[in-house]
Amino acid sequence: MPTTFASGGAHVNVTGAALAKHAPHRDAALKFLEFLLTPAAQTLYAAAELEYPVAIDAARAPLVAAMGSFAIDPLPIDRIAAGQPAAIALIRKVGFDD
């Protein structure tokens, strides 16, 4: 089970996808992004990456399913990202990656 914060939520890594502004094959790229959100694609990706799927009706990998469910931390991703420079500074200060 993931560690929970005072708010009761848990941190999870987020995997994202985006469409480049000047993508040469915009329609095909958009169809691919739409496919990635289907339960079938989410099931495949979740199994390969051991992540919770975005689609509620997608199957979880057995290892992930064994961890159970958790409350999502309500802090918006942009507020989380704003703390990244301080987090990296702390990682460097304590020598975490050394």
C-alpha positions as CSV (number, residue, x, y, z in Angstrom):
1,M,0.0,0.0,0.0
2,P,1.4,3.4,-0.9
3,T,2.4,5.8,1.9
4,T,-0.4,8.3,2.6
5,F,-0.1,11.9,3.4
6,A,-1.9,13.9,6.1
7,S,-4.6,14.6,3.6
8,G,-5.2,10.9,3.4
9,G,-4.0,10.8,-0.2
10,A,-1.1,8.9,-1.7
11,H,1.6,9.9,-4.1
12,V,1.7,8.0,-7.4
13,N,3.8,8.7,-10.5
14,V,1.9,10.1,-13.4
15,T,2.6,9.0,-17.0
16,G,1.4,11.4,-19.5
17,A,1.0,11.8,-23.3
18,A,0.6,14.9,-25.3
19,L,0.1,16.1,-28.9
20,A,2.8,18.3,-30.2
21,K,1.6,21.6,-31.5
22,H,3.2,21.1,-34.9
23,A,2.7,17.3,-35.2
24,P,3.0,16.4,-38.9
25,H,0.3,13.7,-38.6
26,R,-2.1,15.3,-36.1
27,D,-5.1,13.2,-36.8
28,A,-3.2,9.9,-36.5
29,A,-1.6,11.2,-33.3
30,L,-4.9,12.1,-31.8
31,K,-6.3,8.7,-32.7
32,F,-3.3,7.1,-31.0
33,L,-3.9,9.1,-27.8
34,E,-7.5,8.2,-27.9
35,F,-6.5,4.5,-28.2
36,L,-4.2,4.8,-25.2
37,L,-7.2,5.7,-23.1
38,T,-9.2,2.6,-24.0
39,P,-9.5,-0.2,-21.4
40,A,-7.6,-2.6,-23.6
41,A,-4.6,-0.3,-24.0
42,Q,-4.7,0.7,-20.4
43,T,-4.6,-2.9,-19.4
44,L,-1.5,-3.6,-21.6
45,Y,0.3,-0.5,-20.4
46,A,-0.6,-1.0,-16.7
47,A,0.8,-4.6,-16.9
48,A,4.0,-3.5,-18.7
49,E,4.7,-0.6,-16.3
50,L,3.1,-1.9,-13.1
51,E,1.0,1.2,-12.8
52,Y,-2.6,1.8,-11.9
53,P,-4.5,2.2,-15.1
54,V,-6.3,5.5,-15.8
55,A,-9.4,3.7,-17.2
56,I,-11.5,2.5,-14.2
57,D,-12.6,-0.6,-16.2
58,A,-9.1,-1.6,-17.2
59,A,-7.5,-4.6,-15.5
60,R,-4.7,-4.0,-13.0
61,A,-1.6,-6.1,-13.1
62,P,-1.7,-8.8,-10.4
63,L,1.1,-7.2,-8.4
64,V,-0.7,-3.8,-8.5
65,A,-4.1,-5.3,-7.7
66,A,-2.6,-7.0,-4.7
67,M,-1.7,-3.6,-3.3
68,G,-5.4,-2.7,-3.2
69,S,-6.9,0.8,-3.7
70,F,-5.9,4.0,-2.2
71,A,-7.2,7.6,-1.8
72,I,-5.8,9.9,-4.4
73,D,-4.0,13.0,-3.0
74,P,-6.2,16.0,-4.2
75,L,-3.2,18.3,-4.7
76,P,-3.2,19.5,-8.4
77,I,-0.2,18.2,-10.5
78,D,0.9,21.8,-11.2
79,R,1.3,22.5,-7.4
80,I,3.2,19.2,-7.1
81,A,5.5,20.2,-10.0
82,A,6.1,23.6,-8.4
83,G,7.9,21.8,-5.6
84,Q,10.3,19.9,-7.9
85,P,13.2,22.3,-7.7
86,A,13.2,22.2,-3.9
87,A,12.9,18.4,-4.0
88,I,15.9,18.1,-6.4
89,A,17.9,20.4,-4.2
90,L,17.2,18.3,-1.1
91,I,18.1,15.1,-3.0
92,R,21.5,16.6,-4.0
93,K,22.1,18.1,-0.5
94,V,21.7,14.7,1.2
95,G,23.6,12.8,-1.5
96,F,20.7,10.5,-2.3
97,D,22.0,9.7,-5.8
98,D,25.6,9.3,-4.8
